[in-house]
Amino acid sequence: MADDDTSPRRAAATAMAAAAQQWLDTLSAEQRSVAVGAVPTDGDDDAERRRWFYTPTDHGGLTMHEQSPTQQRGAMRLVASGLSMAGYVTVATVMGLENVLDRIEGFVARFDRERGRDPGLYYLRVFGDPAGPTWGWRFGGHHVSLNNLVVDGELVSTTPCFLGADPATSPLLGGIVNRPLARVEDLGRELVRSLPRDLYDRAVLLDKAPSDLVTVNRTTVAEGDRVLPLAAIWRHERFPDDGEQAKLQAASDRIDEVADYSDDDHAVLEYTLAPKGIAGRDLGGEQREVLRALLGTYFDRVPEGVSPSPTYDDAALDAVHFAWAGPTDPGAPHYYRLQGPNLLIEWDNTQRDANHAHSVWRDPAADFGLDVLAAHRARHH
């Protein structure tokens, strides 16, 4: 970690600590009992901090519904401290899409809550004391999961970082289209379609897309990970209401039926430590710039100076592998993966007739800052 008190990661940590403390100071004792979690560690007592979701389930923490307007503003101030302006606008837009999705579905979705599509059911939790040496915070709800860790006054981890959009495409007045993750999708397609036949054949692993992200919301990723059914990625194994559970299971089954993945298909696309697809070193100059721009749609979600984009020199870009599954025509269900040292990115737009997008940026070796926490424990204990 840098010693410079003015480094961007220290500046970000300072802003986060101030926003977190300001928010916590407005909470009642009852609210704080929900809003504050255990001090981050690299041990089993830190398991809750490392649980993350992107389904409309209980993400853990104080919901926006449970806060006054002043408290909600404080919560969003903390969220903003971990995002670039573009990242913040995207998060706010994704939250607002809950109202759009509710209309699309006929205002009937419920799951295990009063309202299934609810922009007030986004959860914030601070782990530890913002004035202490080790603390973090998590913000999440349907299609948003932000996970940040501060150690010794420096922001050391911002992954997993998940953003989705449902609907991925929706109309605005005047014929304009609302696509919050447009470039995240389009740059991937532009890259694969630009490849000469030999590289295309190596990059496209399958001609059909999986139903979801391959590593889904696992706390850690490991060799052989495969897609899980939708019904398996909620906080609780079952809904209390048998009827709602049956609806979820039926939806989960339909998604898997549409994907039509065999065991062999899953084996082709499963996560492996050895990256699949083609490497950045195989690409020409213009293609490398598209790859760099695509990485930026993930890295630049966090504040300027914290984003790793500037560190991706030619050597780093050489080591990033790109793989695709599904057709490359716009509007068709598809998936891509970017993988390299300390990097795993996944995108899919497959469900709801390819109008339901997921994107995640991870560091398989250091998600949730576990590498820094282990080093910190070794130094101080």
Secondary structure, 3 states (H helix, E strand, C coil): CCCCCCCHHHHHHHHHHHHHHHHHHCCCHHHHHHHEECCCCCCHHHCHHHCCCCCCCCCCCEEHHHCCHHHHHHHHHHHHHCCCHHHHHHHHHHHHHHHHHHHHCCCCCCCCCCCCCCCCCCEEEEECCCCCCEEEEEEEECCEEEEEEEECCEEEECCCEEEEECCCCEECHHHCEECCCHHHHHHHHHHHHCCCHHHHHHHEEECCCCCCCCCCCCCCCCCCCCCCCHHHCCCCCCCCCHHHHHHHHHHHHHHHHHHCCCHHHHHHHCCCCCCCCEEHHHCCHHHHHHHHHHHHHHHCCCCCCCCCHHHCCHHHHHCCEEEEECCCCCCCCEEEEEEECCEEEEEEECHHHHCCEEEEEECCCCHHHHHHHHHHHHHHC
